[in-house]
Amino acid sequence: MELLTVISRGVTPVIDFKSMKGDVKPFLAKYGGQLNSIGIVVKDETGRGFFQSNVAPPASPDHTKFLYSASDLFHSIGIRIYAIVPAFLDSRVAREPRFRTTNRFGKQNERFACPTNATNQANLAKLFEELASSKLVDDIVVVDDGYVRRDYCFCDTCQKEFALRAKLPLPIRMETLNSKQGLFDDWIMWRTEVVNGLLDTVTKRVAEASAKVQKEVNFYTSVDLDERTKYMQGALQNFGQDVEKMAKLGNVAIRIQPWTPIIPAERTPEHGKMLNDLRAISNYLTDYNRKGVLLVWNIENEEELETTKDMLKASSSSAVLSFQSFPSTIGAQRDAHLGLDLEAK
């Protein structure tokens, strides 16, 4: 679907350094008159930052300048900026084995970092603090903020921490978790506590950092709703994303069909299930007086645009953010989140 049409219908496009070839001026000249807000990827899945960051160092001087230039231009004409930041999807961090996440067979994933690792958590909190104090953006949307799947993470840190909690001998394996009634449920609960503990810390750090520079920045945690991972229930069991607890902490970004990237057609079972979960999320947002936004990979046609608008309404969200292309690693990400990578031990 033509980008100008999508923008004119109220959808916020998400851009990145690569799609803009490092320069947002041509994009702004073409679409600026229709824009009210823009999403900008400020750290990509390779771990590169696109502003001056000690945590996610830019790969080149052009990367360093990108967000500063874009922020000046978009803000000069009153366009709101959503910063999109992958959390644990970070192949730079995962280059070091001690920071990687590990599946139930003991195989490390070289694209994802472990959410339980204290160093990973501290670095993320610092990154969001840097961004909030920069005055460059109005909203921060964190994605990939949970575990890869229920079969992760079995790194040494996760095993030791859960063994201490559950009073179990090491090593901890999936067979261990399935050997005793209620143990796997406790494993799921523990992972949500890890994720929410980090998100609580980051939410507070963002609020404190933005208050110091006297610029309010809205922070959104994200939940992944996908038919292949069983929507909201699956987000809890697979990724450690407990939507109600996340809404207690702050605002929520809802990623629609991230791993089966087709927006469900109206009057299909998948559409009905998605709307039911979105209405439940709407209730949480209302109960805790929080904001919501939707994220989709792209919008192909008029039908998908109308369906997305229905989902926006069902979730009581304020904006739809649409990427213009898939990341280069989408295949590997999909395989990991759907468990397809586990077939190759």
Residue frames as qw, qx, qy, qz and C-alpha x, y, z in Angstrom:
[[0.000, 0.889, 0.458, 0.000, 0.00, 0.00, 0.00],
 [0.360, 0.656, -0.048, 0.662, 1.30, 3.47, -0.85],
 [0.451, -0.207, -0.508, 0.704, 3.03, 5.02, 2.15],
 [0.082, -0.134, 0.007, -0.988, 1.40, 8.40, 1.58],
 [0.585, -0.360, -0.478, -0.547, -2.04, 6.77, 1.75],
 [0.674, -0.324, -0.608, 0.267, -1.18, 4.96, 4.97],
 [0.303, -0.084, -0.326, 0.891, 0.19, 8.14, 6.56],
 [0.248, -0.226, -0.183, -0.924, -2.82, 10.20, 5.45],
 [0.681, -0.391, -0.509, -0.352, -5.05, 7.65, 7.22],
 [0.521, -0.751, 0.183, -0.363, -3.35, 8.31, 10.53],
 [0.963, -0.140, -0.073, 0.220, -0.71, 5.57, 10.66],
 [0.224, -0.891, 0.373, 0.126, 2.71, 6.50, 12.07],
 [0.847, 0.427, -0.296, 0.111, 5.54, 5.16, 9.89],
 [0.700, -0.618, 0.276, 0.226, 8.68, 3.71, 11.47],
 [0.597, 0.748, -0.265, 0.113, 11.95, 4.57, 9.76],
 [0.803, -0.469, 0.168, 0.328, 15.56, 3.58, 10.33],
 [0.207, -0.703, 0.422, 0.533, 19.02, 4.59, 9.22],
 [0.394, -0.032, 0.803, 0.446, 19.13, 2.06, 6.39],
 [0.320, 0.660, 0.670, 0.114, 15.75, 2.92, 4.87],
 [0.056, 0.969, 0.113, -0.213, 16.62, 6.63, 4.98],
 [0.755, 0.410, -0.060, 0.508, 20.18, 6.08, 3.70],
 [0.532, -0.224, -0.301, 0.759, 21.25, 8.16, 6.67],
 [0.017, -0.022, 0.049, 0.998, 19.30, 11.28, 5.66],
 [0.159, 0.538, 0.784, -0.266, 15.66, 12.04, 6.58],
 [0.099, 0.442, -0.056, -0.890, 15.41, 15.25, 4.53],
 [0.250, 0.022, -0.698, -0.670, 14.00, 13.64, 1.33],
 [0.229, -0.398, -0.887, 0.051, 11.47, 11.68, 3.41],
 [0.071, -0.549, -0.455, 0.697, 10.43, 14.81, 5.29],
 [0.130, 0.292, -0.304, -0.897, 10.10, 16.80, 2.08],
 [0.294, -0.105, -0.801, -0.510, 7.78, 14.16, 0.60],
 [0.462, -0.446, -0.762, -0.083, 5.66, 13.22, 3.62],
 [0.236, -0.071, -0.495, 0.833, 6.17, 15.91, 6.25],
 [0.318, -0.155, -0.098, -0.930, 2.96, 17.74, 5.43],
 [0.732, -0.243, -0.475, -0.424, 0.94, 14.63, 6.33],
 [0.612, -0.028, -0.694, 0.377, 2.86, 13.56, 9.43],
 [0.477, -0.780, 0.016, -0.406, 1.88, 14.10, 13.03],
 [0.646, -0.594, 0.477, -0.039, 4.32, 11.55, 14.45],
 [0.653, 0.536, -0.533, -0.044, 7.20, 9.34, 13.38],
 [0.891, -0.409, 0.193, 0.047, 8.85, 6.21, 14.74],
 [0.384, 0.763, -0.515, 0.078, 12.64, 5.98, 14.57],
 [0.951, -0.162, -0.185, 0.187, 14.72, 2.89, 15.29],
 [0.077, -0.922, 0.332, -0.182, 17.45, 4.26, 17.56],
 [0.290, -0.479, 0.829, 0.017, 19.20, 0.93, 18.17],
 [0.759, 0.236, -0.398, -0.458, 18.88, -1.98, 15.77],
 [0.972, -0.199, 0.008, -0.127, 19.14, -5.74, 16.20],
 [0.759, 0.360, -0.324, 0.436, 22.91, -5.60, 15.67],
 [0.600, -0.582, -0.295, 0.463, 23.27, -3.48, 18.82],
 [0.366, 0.203, 0.112, 0.901, 24.37, -0.36, 16.94],
 [0.025, -0.724, -0.458, 0.515, 23.06, 2.94, 18.26],
 [0.363, 0.585, 0.387, 0.613, 22.10, 5.92, 16.15],
 [0.173, -0.934, 0.028, -0.312, 22.87, 8.61, 18.70],
 [0.245, 0.576, -0.636, 0.452, 25.77, 9.23, 21.05],
 [0.854, -0.424, -0.016, -0.302, 25.54, 6.32, 23.46],
 [0.103, -0.608, 0.771, -0.163, 28.06, 4.66, 25.73],
 [0.668, -0.048, 0.685, -0.285, 25.91, 1.53, 25.92],
 [0.744, 0.457, 0.478, 0.095, 25.06, 1.06, 22.24],
 [0.241, -0.583, 0.317, 0.708, 28.02, 2.68, 20.50],
 [0.641, 0.689, 0.025, -0.336, 27.36, 3.83, 16.92],
 [0.871, 0.072, 0.341, 0.345, 29.28, 2.05, 14.20],
 [0.493, 0.325, 0.241, 0.771, 30.24, 5.24, 12.36],
 [0.065, -0.208, -0.175, 0.960, 30.07, 9.06, 12.65],
 [0.339, -0.161, -0.483, -0.791, 27.04, 9.00, 10.31],
 [0.513, -0.418, -0.749, -0.030, 25.24, 6.68, 12.74],
 [0.319, -0.313, -0.481, 0.754, 26.06, 9.02, 15.61],
 [0.067, 0.114, -0.064, -0.989, 24.50, 12.00, 13.85],
 [0.162, -0.307, -0.797, -0.494, 21.34, 10.29, 12.61],
 [0.266, -0.657, -0.693, 0.133, 18.97, 10.78, 15.55],
 [0.216, -0.518, -0.161, 0.812, 20.22, 14.30, 16.29],
 [0.029, 0.081, -0.472, -0.878, 19.60, 15.41, 12.72],
 [0.244, -0.409, -0.799, -0.366, 16.22, 13.67, 12.53],
 [0.280, -0.609, -0.610, 0.423, 15.12, 15.06, 15.89],
 [0.108, -0.389, 0.014, 0.915, 15.97, 18.63, 14.90],
 [0.144, -0.027, -0.587, -0.796, 14.09, 18.38, 11.62],
 [0.320, -0.452, -0.804, -0.216, 10.97, 16.57, 12.84],
 [0.294, -0.590, -0.539, 0.524, 10.62, 18.58, 16.03],
 [0.120, -0.199, 0.111, 0.966, 11.07, 21.85, 14.15],
 [0.365, -0.125, -0.448, -0.806, 7.70, 21.28, 12.47],
 [0.575, -0.222, 0.354, -0.703, 5.94, 19.75, 15.46],
 [0.816, 0.089, -0.514, -0.249, 6.22, 16.05, 14.62],
 [0.703, -0.541, 0.379, -0.263, 6.24, 13.71, 17.62],
 [0.458, 0.502, -0.734, -0.014, 9.05, 11.14, 17.77],
 [0.922, -0.301, 0.158, -0.186, 8.68, 7.56, 19.03],
 [0.091, 0.631, -0.770, -0.021, 12.07, 5.92, 19.63],
 [0.967, -0.009, -0.129, -0.220, 11.99, 2.17, 18.90],
 [0.039, -0.672, 0.715, -0.188, 14.54, 0.21, 20.92],
 [0.872, -0.029, -0.484, -0.074, 15.09, -3.59, 20.84],
 [0.548, -0.720, 0.359, -0.228, 16.07, -4.76, 24.31],
 [0.679, -0.384, 0.623, 0.063, 17.41, -8.33, 24.36],
 [0.805, 0.492, 0.257, 0.207, 17.61, -8.75, 20.59],
 [0.025, -0.945, 0.316, 0.083, 21.20, -7.55, 20.34],
 [0.949, 0.216, -0.102, 0.205, 23.86, -9.50, 18.46],
 [0.274, 0.710, -0.418, 0.497, 26.60, -7.13, 19.67],
 [0.519, -0.542, 0.475, -0.459, 25.95, -7.99, 23.31],
 [0.956, -0.043, 0.225, -0.186, 25.43, -11.66, 22.42],
 [0.607, 0.617, -0.484, 0.130, 28.89, -11.87, 20.87],
 [0.028, -0.471, 0.759, -0.448, 30.10, -12.62, 24.39],
 [0.517, -0.161, -0.830, -0.132, 28.99, -16.10, 25.48],
 [0.196, -0.207, -0.724, 0.628, 28.47, -15.04, 29.12],
 [0.266, 0.242, 0.181, -0.915, 25.72, -12.62, 28.04],
 [0.377, 0.017, -0.689, -0.619, 23.85, -14.93, 25.63],
 [0.758, -0.096, 0.297, -0.573, 20.59, -16.71, 26.22],
 [0.018, 0.272, -0.957, -0.100, 20.63, -20.53, 26.14],
 [0.719, -0.080, -0.327, -0.608, 17.94, -22.97, 25.03],
 [0.833, -0.354, 0.273, -0.326, 16.85, -26.15, 26.80],
 [0.962, 0.195, -0.069, 0.176, 19.43, -28.21, 24.91],
 [0.629, -0.567, 0.125, 0.518, 22.26, -25.99, 26.13],
 [0.535, 0.371, 0.350, 0.674, 22.74, -24.25, 22.79],
 [0.149, -0.562, -0.169, 0.796, 23.47, -20.53, 23.01],
 [0.414, 0.782, 0.438, 0.156, 21.69, -18.04, 20.76],
 [0.524, -0.088, 0.096, 0.842, 24.05, -15.54, 19.16],
 [0.019, 0.526, 0.350, 0.775, 21.35, -12.93, 18.51],
 [0.504, -0.719, -0.259, -0.403, 19.60, -12.68, 21.87],
 [0.135, 0.413, -0.634, 0.640, 20.93, -11.66, 25.28],
 [0.407, -0.351, -0.824, 0.182, 19.73, -13.19, 28.53],
 [0.267, -0.735, -0.194, -0.592, 17.08, -11.08, 30.33],
 [0.762, -0.606, -0.219, 0.072, 18.16, -12.41, 33.73],
 [0.709, 0.100, -0.151, 0.682, 21.80, -11.35, 33.43],
 [0.293, -0.806, -0.276, 0.435, 22.46, -8.42, 35.78],
 [0.316, -0.342, 0.325, 0.823, 24.96, -6.78, 33.43],
 [0.096, 0.373, 0.690, 0.613, 22.50, -6.91, 30.53],
 [0.197, -0.799, -0.568, 0.022, 19.83, -5.35, 32.75],
 [0.355, -0.687, -0.071, 0.630, 22.13, -2.58, 33.99],
 [0.272, -0.112, 0.478, 0.827, 23.25, -1.68, 30.49],
 [0.006, 0.561, 0.696, 0.447, 19.68, -1.50, 29.22],
 [0.266, -0.829, -0.419, 0.257, 18.62, 0.73, 32.10],
 [0.345, -0.524, 0.164, 0.761, 21.55, 3.02, 31.31],
 [0.217, 0.186, 0.634, 0.719, 20.67, 3.09, 27.61],
 [0.094, -0.732, -0.621, -0.265, 17.10, 4.20, 28.29],
 [0.357, -0.774, -0.208, 0.479, 18.33, 6.75, 30.79],
 [0.344, -0.226, 0.372, 0.832, 20.68, 8.19, 28.14],
 [0.081, 0.405, 0.676, 0.611, 17.84, 8.40, 25.65],
 [0.224, -0.797, -0.561, 0.015, 15.36, 9.96, 28.08],
 [0.363, -0.737, -0.074, 0.565, 17.81, 12.67, 29.12],
 [0.467, 0.027, 0.453, 0.759, 18.82, 13.51, 25.55],
 [0.279, 0.585, 0.212, -0.731, 15.69, 15.58, 24.72],
 [0.042, 0.242, -0.715, -0.655, 15.75, 13.92, 21.30],
 [0.281, -0.245, -0.854, -0.363, 12.51, 11.93, 21.54],
 [0.475, -0.322, 0.092, -0.814, 9.02, 12.19, 23.01],
 [0.910, -0.169, 0.154, -0.345, 8.23, 8.51, 23.51],
 [0.035, 0.481, -0.874, -0.057, 10.34, 5.38, 23.98],
 [0.917, 0.037, -0.014, -0.397, 8.97, 2.02, 22.84],
 [0.202, -0.490, 0.848, 0.016, 10.97, -1.00, 23.94],
 [0.893, 0.181, -0.199, -0.360, 10.52, -4.21, 21.96],
 [0.777, 0.209, -0.564, 0.188, 12.00, -7.69, 22.41],
 [0.200, -0.623, 0.435, -0.619, 11.76, -7.10, 26.14],
 [0.842, -0.305, 0.290, -0.337, 11.28, -10.70, 27.28],
 [0.547, -0.295, 0.765, 0.170, 12.61, -14.22, 26.89],
 [0.176, 0.264, -0.711, -0.628, 12.93, -15.84, 23.48],
 [0.701, -0.133, -0.529, -0.460, 10.51, -18.67, 24.26],
 [0.793, -0.509, 0.133, -0.308, 9.48, -20.99, 27.09],
 [0.961, 0.062, -0.099, 0.252, 12.45, -23.20, 26.17],
 [0.443, 0.433, -0.269, 0.737, 14.83, -20.38, 27.20],
 [0.376, 0.739, -0.526, 0.189, 16.81, -19.47, 29.23],
 [0.943, -0.317, -0.067, 0.080, 18.95, -22.23, 30.67],
 [0.409, 0.665, -0.411, 0.471, 22.17, -20.26, 30.99],
 [0.515, -0.041, -0.670, 0.534, 24.19, -20.63, 34.20],
 [0.100, -0.127, 0.295, -0.942, 22.66, -17.47, 35.70],
 [0.652, -0.177, -0.220, -0.704, 19.07, -18.57, 35.08],
 [0.761, -0.105, -0.641, 0.010, 19.71, -22.07, 36.37],
 [0.379, 0.015, -0.609, 0.696, 21.38, -20.84, 39.55],
 [0.246, -0.137, 0.195, -0.940, 18.73, -18.22, 40.31],
 [0.739, -0.171, -0.295, -0.581, 15.79, -20.55, 39.78],
 [0.694, -0.037, -0.688, 0.208, 17.50, -23.39, 41.65],
 [0.155, 0.066, -0.542, 0.823, 17.90, -21.08, 44.64],
 [0.476, -0.125, 0.007, -0.870, 14.27, -19.98, 44.43],
 [0.839, -0.067, -0.309, -0.442, 12.84, -23.49, 44.04],
 [0.541, -0.530, 0.626, -0.185, 15.39, -25.19, 46.31],
 [0.948, 0.304, 0.052, -0.072, 16.47, -27.55, 43.54],
 [0.653, -0.398, 0.442, 0.468, 19.83, -29.13, 42.75],
 [0.345, 0.726, -0.363, -0.472, 21.74, -28.09, 39.65],
 [0.005, -0.032, 0.351, 0.936, 21.57, -28.50, 36.74],
 [0.481, 0.449, 0.450, -0.604, 18.05, -27.29, 35.93],
 [0.046, -0.034, 0.783, 0.620, 16.64, -28.79, 32.74],
 [0.539, -0.084, -0.273, -0.792, 13.23, -28.84, 31.08],
 [0.639, -0.150, -0.752, -0.062, 12.86, -32.39, 32.36],
 [0.244, -0.108, -0.638, 0.723, 13.39, -31.01, 35.88],
 [0.276, 0.031, 0.094, -0.956, 10.63, -28.46, 35.41],
 [0.670, -0.048, -0.432, -0.601, 8.19, -31.08, 34.15],
 [0.462, 0.043, -0.865, 0.192, 9.01, -33.58, 36.89],
 [0.143, -0.311, -0.707, 0.619, 7.02, -31.97, 39.70],
 [0.009, 0.753, 0.616, 0.233, 3.49, -30.54, 39.69],
 [0.164, -0.961, -0.195, 0.108, 3.49, -26.76, 39.77],
 [0.591, -0.444, 0.236, 0.631, 7.22, -26.42, 39.12],
 [0.386, 0.321, 0.484, 0.717, 6.85, -25.34, 35.49],
 [0.095, -0.873, -0.403, -0.257, 4.21, -22.78, 36.54],
 [0.498, -0.788, -0.007, 0.363, 6.66, -21.39, 39.09],
 [0.561, -0.068, 0.400, 0.721, 9.30, -21.20, 36.33],
 [0.177, 0.641, 0.485, 0.568, 6.88, -19.13, 34.23],
 [0.321, -0.910, -0.263, -0.018, 6.03, -16.90, 37.20],
 [0.609, -0.536, 0.129, 0.570, 9.70, -16.37, 38.05],
 [0.458, 0.190, 0.423, 0.758, 10.46, -15.24, 34.50],
 [0.018, -0.815, -0.401, -0.417, 7.62, -12.68, 34.57],
 [0.498, -0.829, -0.109, 0.231, 9.05, -11.35, 37.83],
 [0.604, -0.222, 0.277, 0.713, 12.47, -10.97, 36.21],
 [0.268, 0.476, 0.467, 0.695, 11.01, -9.10, 33.22],
 [0.218, -0.866, -0.358, -0.272, 8.76, -6.89, 35.32],
 [0.603, -0.651, -0.055, 0.459, 11.53, -6.13, 37.78],
 [0.475, -0.024, 0.323, 0.818, 13.66, -4.79, 34.95],
 [0.067, 0.614, 0.491, 0.614, 10.77, -2.87, 33.37],
 [0.408, -0.851, -0.322, 0.075, 9.95, -1.31, 36.74],
 [0.569, -0.477, 0.099, 0.663, 13.55, -0.16, 37.13],
 [0.350, 0.183, 0.447, 0.802, 13.70, 1.22, 33.60],
 [0.085, -0.777, -0.516, -0.350, 10.34, 3.00, 33.89],
 [0.449, -0.833, -0.176, 0.271, 11.52, 4.80, 37.01],
 [0.544, -0.307, 0.261, 0.735, 14.91, 5.66, 35.52],
 [0.244, 0.450, 0.513, 0.689, 13.27, 7.12, 32.40],
 [0.227, -0.871, -0.405, -0.159, 10.91, 9.22, 34.53],
 [0.535, -0.711, -0.015, 0.455, 13.77, 10.50, 36.68],
 [0.509, -0.074, 0.382, 0.768, 16.02, 11.26, 33.71],
 [0.135, 0.594, 0.510, 0.607, 13.32, 13.10, 31.77],
 [0.335, -0.881, -0.330, 0.056, 12.33, 15.10, 34.87],
 [0.565, -0.494, 0.088, 0.654, 15.92, 16.32, 35.26],
 [0.268, 0.009, 0.438, 0.858, 15.88, 17.81, 31.75],
 [0.312, 0.436, 0.348, -0.769, 12.27, 18.98, 32.14],
 [0.470, 0.248, -0.534, -0.658, 10.97, 17.03, 29.15],
 [0.751, -0.037, 0.523, -0.401, 8.30, 14.39, 29.69],
 [0.320, 0.332, -0.809, -0.364, 9.04, 11.14, 27.89],
 [0.863, -0.073, 0.166, -0.472, 6.42, 8.38, 27.72],
 [0.027, -0.412, 0.908, 0.069, 7.87, 4.89, 28.12],
 [0.860, 0.096, -0.069, -0.496, 6.13, 1.85, 26.58],
 [0.387, -0.276, 0.879, 0.037, 6.90, -1.78, 27.33],
 [0.550, 0.258, -0.484, -0.630, 5.78, -4.25, 24.68],
 [0.655, -0.007, 0.714, -0.247, 3.76, -7.45, 24.49],
 [0.162, 0.271, -0.759, -0.569, 3.81, -9.81, 21.50],
 [0.685, 0.232, 0.502, -0.474, 0.43, -11.15, 20.35],
 [0.295, 0.384, -0.728, -0.486, 0.71, -13.82, 17.69],
 [0.882, -0.013, -0.076, -0.465, -1.59, -16.68, 16.71],
 [0.778, 0.265, -0.557, 0.121, 1.35, -19.13, 16.55],
 [0.299, 0.181, -0.688, 0.636, 2.36, -18.33, 20.13],
 [0.330, -0.548, -0.769, 0.015, -1.26, -18.25, 21.40],
 [0.115, -0.800, -0.224, -0.545, -1.79, -14.53, 21.88],
 [0.268, -0.761, 0.287, -0.516, -1.83, -13.07, 25.40],
 [0.901, -0.381, 0.182, -0.099, -1.63, -16.40, 27.22],
 [0.894, 0.242, -0.004, 0.376, 1.32, -17.37, 25.07],
 [0.220, 0.785, -0.227, 0.532, 3.04, -14.03, 25.67],
 [0.586, -0.670, 0.320, -0.326, 3.00, -14.86, 29.37],
 [0.944, -0.189, 0.266, 0.037, 4.18, -18.45, 29.02],
 [0.821, 0.396, 0.072, 0.406, 6.69, -17.93, 26.22],
 [0.396, 0.624, -0.085, 0.668, 8.12, -14.47, 26.72],
 [0.415, -0.306, -0.531, 0.672, 7.50, -13.65, 30.37],
 [0.074, -0.200, -0.127, -0.969, 5.15, -10.81, 29.38],
 [0.099, -0.530, -0.794, 0.281, 2.32, -10.46, 31.91],
 [0.103, 0.547, 0.347, 0.755, 0.18, -7.72, 30.37],
 [0.428, -0.821, -0.335, -0.175, -1.73, -6.77, 33.51],
 [0.663, -0.563, -0.052, 0.491, 1.46, -6.40, 35.55],
 [0.467, 0.147, 0.265, 0.831, 3.06, -4.47, 32.71],
 [0.075, -0.714, -0.380, -0.584, 0.08, -2.08, 32.62],
 [0.567, -0.765, -0.252, 0.174, 0.48, -1.54, 36.37],
 [0.621, -0.324, 0.108, 0.705, 4.02, -0.36, 35.69],
 [0.012, -0.499, 0.210, 0.841, 3.32, 1.89, 32.72],
 [0.602, 0.517, -0.124, -0.596, 2.26, 2.23, 29.11],
 [0.689, -0.024, 0.718, 0.099, 2.02, -0.77, 26.77],
 [0.371, 0.500, -0.499, -0.603, 2.93, -1.25, 23.10],
 [0.801, 0.110, 0.549, -0.212, 1.17, -4.21, 21.47],
 [0.066, 0.426, -0.728, -0.533, 2.99, -5.95, 18.63],
 [0.803, 0.277, 0.245, -0.468, 0.46, -7.58, 16.32],
 [0.944, 0.302, 0.131, 0.024, 1.46, -10.86, 14.65],
 [0.061, -0.849, 0.486, 0.200, 5.22, -10.27, 14.89],
 [0.329, -0.359, 0.855, 0.176, 6.14, -13.91, 14.15],
 [0.399, 0.407, 0.790, 0.225, 3.32, -14.76, 11.75],
 [0.085, -0.379, -0.016, 0.921, 3.39, -11.38, 10.06],
 [0.107, -0.349, -0.656, -0.661, -0.01, -11.35, 8.39],
 [0.299, -0.034, 0.350, -0.887, -2.71, -9.15, 9.90],
 [0.211, 0.250, 0.942, -0.076, -5.69, -11.47, 10.53],
 [0.168, -0.246, -0.519, -0.801, -8.60, -10.95, 8.16],
 [0.478, -0.102, 0.297, -0.820, -12.01, -9.96, 9.51],
 [0.862, -0.006, 0.018, -0.506, -14.47, -12.75, 10.42],
 [0.695, 0.257, -0.662, 0.112, -11.69, -15.31, 10.85],
 [0.783, -0.520, -0.321, 0.111, -11.13, -17.17, 14.14],
 [0.625, -0.015, -0.176, 0.761, -7.72, -15.52, 14.43],
 [0.008, -0.485, -0.093, -0.870, -9.28, -12.07, 14.10],
 [0.616, -0.625, -0.287, -0.384, -11.83, -12.85, 16.79],
 [0.811, -0.361, -0.277, 0.368, -9.21, -14.17, 19.22],
 [0.444, 0.193, -0.083, 0.871, -6.99, -11.16, 18.62],
 [0.225, -0.578, -0.154, -0.769, -9.85, -8.73, 19.29],
 [0.741, -0.574, -0.336, -0.090, -10.77, -10.55, 22.50],
 [0.723, -0.239, -0.212, 0.613, -7.24, -10.16, 23.84],
 [0.232, 0.342, 0.055, 0.909, -7.05, -6.55, 22.70],
 [0.441, -0.665, -0.258, -0.545, -10.26, -5.77, 24.60],
 [0.793, -0.491, -0.282, 0.227, -8.77, -7.39, 27.71],
 [0.562, 0.017, -0.083, 0.823, -5.67, -5.23, 27.33],
 [0.073, -0.577, -0.212, -0.785, -7.92, -2.19, 26.89],
 [0.640, -0.684, -0.299, -0.182, -9.46, -2.95, 30.28],
 [0.750, -0.312, -0.173, 0.557, -6.01, -3.10, 31.89],
 [0.340, 0.280, 0.078, 0.894, -5.01, 0.20, 30.30],
 [0.317, -0.663, -0.263, -0.625, -8.22, 1.80, 31.55],
 [0.749, -0.571, -0.327, 0.081, -7.90, 0.32, 35.04],
 [0.678, -0.389, -0.050, 0.622, -4.39, 1.70, 35.50],
 [0.145, 0.948, 0.069, -0.274, -4.82, 4.89, 33.46],
 [0.505, -0.369, 0.549, 0.555, -2.16, 3.93, 30.91],
 [0.470, 0.644, -0.249, -0.549, -1.59, 4.63, 27.23],
 [0.764, 0.024, 0.625, 0.159, -1.34, 2.04, 24.49],
 [0.356, 0.635, -0.409, -0.549, 0.02, 1.91, 20.94],
 [0.932, 0.189, 0.308, -0.035, -0.05, -0.82, 18.28],
 [0.072, -0.630, 0.635, 0.442, 2.96, -1.98, 16.27],
 [0.883, 0.340, 0.314, -0.078, 2.69, -3.84, 12.95],
 [0.609, -0.176, 0.473, 0.612, 5.35, -4.78, 10.44],
 [0.015, 0.098, -0.424, -0.900, 3.52, -3.29, 7.47],
 [0.511, 0.467, 0.499, -0.521, 0.08, -2.68, 6.01],
 [0.365, 0.000, 0.756, 0.543, -0.39, -4.24, 2.59],
 [0.052, -0.378, -0.654, -0.653, -3.85, -3.13, 1.49],
 [0.360, -0.402, -0.042, -0.841, -7.10, -1.38, 2.37],
 [0.801, -0.363, -0.422, -0.219, -8.50, -4.43, 4.15],
 [0.692, -0.121, -0.455, 0.547, -5.49, -4.66, 6.45],
 [0.086, 0.281, -0.169, 0.941, -5.69, -0.94, 7.13],
 [0.571, -0.430, -0.176, -0.677, -9.34, -1.22, 8.20],
 [0.844, -0.280, -0.453, 0.071, -8.59, -4.29, 10.32],
 [0.506, 0.074, -0.392, 0.765, -5.74, -2.45, 12.01],
 [0.201, -0.375, 0.051, -0.904, -8.07, 0.44, 12.79],
 [0.766, -0.406, -0.339, -0.365, -10.52, -2.03, 14.36],
 [0.787, -0.164, -0.440, 0.401, -7.73, -3.38, 16.53],
 [0.213, 0.288, -0.238, 0.903, -6.70, 0.14, 17.48],
 [0.486, -0.434, -0.081, -0.754, -10.22, 0.81, 18.71],
 [0.852, -0.301, -0.416, -0.105, -10.54, -2.54, 20.51],
 [0.712, -0.091, -0.396, 0.573, -7.34, -1.95, 22.45],
 [0.206, -0.954, -0.199, 0.085, -8.10, 1.73, 23.22],
 [0.654, -0.183, 0.164, 0.715, -4.68, 2.56, 21.81],
 [0.070, 0.848, 0.086, -0.518, -3.76, 6.02, 20.60],
 [0.272, 0.731, -0.467, -0.417, -1.56, 5.22, 17.59],
 [0.957, 0.170, 0.217, 0.090, -0.58, 2.59, 15.05],
 [0.108, -0.764, 0.541, 0.335, 3.14, 2.41, 14.28],
 [0.922, 0.338, 0.185, -0.035, 4.00, 0.56, 11.07],
 [0.478, -0.469, 0.542, 0.508, 7.47, -0.54, 10.00],
 [0.527, 0.661, -0.229, -0.483, 8.32, -0.18, 6.32],
 [0.674, 0.394, -0.621, -0.073, 10.36, -3.38, 6.04],
 [0.921, -0.376, -0.104, 0.014, 11.38, -6.47, 7.98],
 [0.307, -0.794, 0.513, 0.107, 14.73, -6.54, 9.77],
 [0.469, 0.528, -0.682, -0.190, 17.42, -8.54, 8.05],
 [0.052, 0.207, -0.942, 0.259, 17.28, -11.19, 10.77],
 [0.662, -0.079, 0.113, -0.737, 13.50, -11.71, 10.71],
 [0.814, 0.105, -0.528, -0.219, 13.84, -15.35, 9.64],
 [0.464, 0.141, -0.740, 0.467, 16.13, -16.25, 12.52],
 [0.256, -0.147, 0.433, -0.852, 13.98, -14.28, 14.96],
 [0.762, -0.029, -0.162, -0.626, 10.83, -16.05, 13.79],
 [0.741, 0.104, -0.663, 0.023, 12.45, -19.48, 14.06],
 [0.235, 0.143, -0.705, 0.653, 13.57, -18.78, 17.63],
 [0.381, -0.068, 0.328, -0.862, 10.24, -17.36, 18.83],
 [0.820, 0.053, -0.191, -0.537, 8.24, -20.17, 17.24],
 [0.740, -0.369, 0.555, -0.098, 10.59, -22.85, 18.50],
 [0.864, 0.495, -0.071, -0.061, 11.67, -23.92, 15.02],
 [0.242, 0.743, -0.592, 0.199, 15.33, -23.50, 15.98],
 [0.586, -0.421, 0.623, -0.302, 14.94, -26.23, 18.59],
 [0.949, 0.265, 0.079, -0.149, 14.59, -28.81, 15.83],
 [0.693, 0.518, -0.356, 0.353, 18.30, -28.38, 15.20],
 [0.720, -0.682, -0.042, 0.120, 19.99, -29.20, 18.47]]
